[in-house]
Amino acid sequence: MVENLPHKTFVHDAKDLNFVRINNAAEQLLGHSRAGLLGKSGRTFSPTAQPAFFPAQTQTTLQPSSR
């Protein structure tokens, strides 16, 4: 089901933020095959101007809510 969503969808390992699942749209957006992405960090594929942005956003998302 996730494979054919039109929006990029990926799952990170919470410990090291490496990709553990990626759908077709994410492959196309990042310009790499699934085999080339799985097990690697998003830092590998981020624009050089924003190397820490995506990992920082992921870490923020993983933090427990204070509500």
Helices and strands as residue ranges (DSSP letters): G 2-4, E 10-12, E 19-22, H 24-30, H 34-37, G 42-44, H 53-62
